[in-house]
Amino acid sequence: MTSFQSTIGDEEGIAEELAEGQREISIAEFFEKNKHMLGFDSGARGLVTAVKEAVDNALDATEEAGVLPDIYIEIEEVGDYYRLVIEDNGPGITKEQLPKVFGKLLYGSRFHAREQSRGQQGIGISAAVLYSQLTSGQPAKITSRPKGQSRAQYFELIIDTDTNEPEIQADEETTWDRPHGTRIELEMEANMRARQQLHDYVKHTAVVNPHARLELREPGLDEPMKFERATDELPAETEEIRPHPHGVELGTLIKMLEATESYSVSGFLQEEFTRVGKKTADGVIDNFRDVYYGRELSWSPPRAHDDRDVASAVSDAVANKGAEATTAFAEGVAETVGNNDRISRSELADIVDTVAETVEGDTGKTFGGTVRENAVDAGWRAVTGGDEADESAESDDGGPEESPLVPDVYALVDEATSTRKDDAAVRAMAEALARRFENLDGDAYRITRDDLERLVADAASFVAEQRDATFGETARENVVEAFWSRARTVPDDPPKVKSIAGDRDAAADLLEAMRTTDILAPPTGCLAPITAELVEAGLRKEYDADFYAAATRDAEVHGGDPFIVEAGIAYGGEIPAEGSVELLRFANRVPLVYQRGACATTDVIKHIGWRNYGLDQPGGSGMPNGPAVISIHVASTNVPFTSESKDALANVPAIEDEIELAVREAARELKSYLNKRRSMQQRREKQDVLGRILPEMADKVSEVTGRPRPDIDGALARIMNNVSVEREVDGETVTLVVENHSDVNEQLDITDIVSTEPTDLSDGTVVDMDGEWFVQWKPEVPSGDERELTYAVGGDPEFEVSVGGVETEKLTVND
Amino acid sequence: MTTESDARDELIDLAADFYDQFAAGSIPEMTLPTRTKSNIEYDEESGVWTYGDRTSTRSANSVRGARKLLKAAYTIEFLANQLDDDRSSTLRELYYLSESWNNDEAQFSSQDESNDLVEDLEIVTGVTREDFHMRPEESGAKVMGPLELREQTNRGDREIHCQLDVGQGGYQIPNNPDTIEFLDNDAEFVLCVETGGMRDRLVENGFDEEHDALVVHLGGQPARATRRLTKRFRDELDLPVVVFTDGDPWSYRIYGSVAYGSIKSAHLSKYLATPEARFIGIQPEDIVEYDLPSDPLSDSDINALESELEDPRFQTDYWEEQIELQLDIGKKSEQQSLASRGLDFVTDTYLPERLGEMGVL
């Protein structure tokens, strides 16, 4: 099956292409041929798919209108057919919109948008309409009541299968008890064999849309299935975004370059991509220059003792400018050059320009383009040892004349290689390298990093051959890095967009530059994650479990589309303990019902070692067993499915990684819950056994020694590493002794309810509640320590102490 | 050692300790020396091996520990009552008797458990189990030799001569040999023999009469009573003691428990061990010298020998030399292998030669 992933960013999707290619045949025939891809391959599945598409639509419509969804689904048997009714409380629909939304196959506003939404392809509901029409011959019956209107509108709609044009057959006013919303009624050939999938779909929709109220009636149900909402919070509104530079592929980039109205690369980047401003664009362009043009190697300017002299070289190159201006110019250039550790030819040109302008200002002489060029050439020869080197560099075997670049190259090679390298080898390497630099085209020593790497490797193998000295991979890398980091990005303007668009290599260079530039992750405003809190609330609502955990990851990018993965786990309680755990899969808040085995989420779950998290997993891999529900939600502007029917997520490594991290995050909480539960259970068992044994032992020793039975509560509390709260009443003074025998500090919340008014509290607060006094302390008791909480009370009071802040298993109260 | 009423008081004191611990709000516990090989030390003064300073604590802090202490409380009660009634019982009877206790948690799950507990109580109270009136199921072994003694029995005192008044089997050592009083003897030395077959051979050959030897049958790992009596022969009659066993690592341990004390009863070493006891054979050296029929050492034999090299009780030049020799030749021989030289070889040749070498004869 074709992966939808491959069409990301393309102008057209597979389905649309298919449809276009099939214009000559009728749309009915097209549908017939492709219905397996659209989820209508059987009567059982068709019904589920129709419900799914209609409910997805209804949810999107209500959310877009800012209304909390209230959706009613009814399936009835009508003779040989089934009638499907879906009602929502959305904004309703106008007659003009109607054919577009329900009628025309492949109409969809979302298809080009990078925005998270349920229906991505615009195939869904119209395919359901067509399916119903083709199987039952009945039109789709649509009732709509826009907000604020007293009457509703009733339409009947069929699709002309020859032209793929919808036709409204009936249009009349009617009454409807919903204040606003849309109702669609479809009759189709179907069966209820997929009842379980239908129930799962609706239940899972409720889990993942805790803000929605859902109701399902179908012939097999005695009572309608109702799902109440768990939150009144609508999902955050999403906004469209442009693609992210890290996500596009070369083909897409070329298409974007061809289509853009921007003239410059900078404008193109800022205009067409998200998270690219002037600064980021400049960063990308600098990287692009490095890849496309290469950098210029830089060299040390001549020092005082060198026989080369920038000032006199420049001075000689200038004619007819008068001694004063010439000297000022030559000395200005020489001084600025001398201030640099290293300099490239372009930098020298810059310096010459700057100094020339200054001198022009000071002296009134004009230093024109030719003069400046001559000055740059002369100065550059002085820096690099110019002309004579060109001639000596003809033989590769190290002629008697040494390149003037050698000392500079030697210094860098020496610095970059380990001190253990033989000096002769380093020198040989420097000479070999310098010769190769001399052979570069032009005199600016311009080279790309790839070429530099090749050149260094070549020199290294030459040295290895000649000198029997090895320059290993690390040494070579260090040498490359030493030169590259000192090389200068060239000032040349990048080529214009049009020429890059026509030059595949240049476009590839641009793509590489985009990928190597640090760019902020795409904004997540285009995504509406459920949020960990509501993932948990959704599970909590539909599964009566002992434990819930959820995690939402930060947004990541795949194919220029940001995505967010969320995972939730429910454990224990009423969830059946037999068999494997239940996996709920969601994409953009839509439950995935079919093709579980083909889904990336399933693969990820199977590869996690669940034993580590306290779940049973026969053989250490595969679906874990036990009373757990795992839900995974992938929200993206473009969810990669394995097929058009949107049943299973494709195996995209970036997304799989995030799924794994999200699941593991939630699973870690499960693990600590299970560990704690296990330790509490052990503690309870220990407490049970010791609670039986120790009194018997105390009885026995009192019997043997002939003494009264000892009080063993203190010993018990100590054994259980417990917190013990014991009341001592001495006359009018009441003392609660809190002893912490556990190995952690305990933050307790102690309330003593007293029937007469207490006075002289040691600390804490007292509240009078209708003749009962609530004395409250919140003592922190360090491990192994104790606190005394005292107050005075008259008469013959009754007490009742309650202790919070510590598990009951860890508490011994002796009131 | 202790008297019987002392024994009872010690037990009650232990119960009272538990009581006081409860009453003070602390966790009842019982501290014992750690009973492992690494925690036995040579006691210069007495020349035996006893427990070192390392201790283990049986605490009610855990379910296991609490069960142990509960069982201890029940056992204390049982023993105290037994002493009150002047009755006695065997270790095995204690194990079965626990079934009659009204508390499932207090019942012993195996006889090892009840045996261990009685040993724990011995150690903590400093009272021997004989004084608790507890005896082992297997009674002590037998003595044959020129010795006259008086034994207190349930049926009154009996005066017995261990050659003249006994049959071929010899005098049966009672469970508590401290009830024996030595009257008269002509013995020259004590010969402890591991196997019953060899003892019978010596008696049949008249070795005890010929050499005035007290032949003590050890019967494998010797019972406490046997070891106690051997020690009394040495201490009270001033007789040299030699130990005659098979030539394998397991038999050296039998010698070790006679001479140095056993790891499990190291608390009683001063009472049971006879540090002057010497090993007569079969020595690894003898296997070579007499060219005795032998079996190859098994892996477990080798492990046992190596473990003996580490055992503090065997860290003497003599034993290191012998054990290393045995590991070297890779052979072991039984006492009976001497029969390969004829039935009288052991009594006529081997023993007299070895005893002569050792300066006993």
Interface residues (C-beta under 8 A of the other chain):
Chain A: E685 K686 V689 L690 R692 I693 L694 E696 M697 A698 K700 V701 S702 E703 V704 T705 R707 P710 D711 I712 D713 G714 A715 R718 I719
Chain B: L11 I12 A15 A16 F18 Y19 Q21 F22 A23 A24 G25 S26 I27 P28 A60 N61 S62 V63 A66 R67 L69 L70 A73 Y74 I76 E77 A80 N103 E105 A106
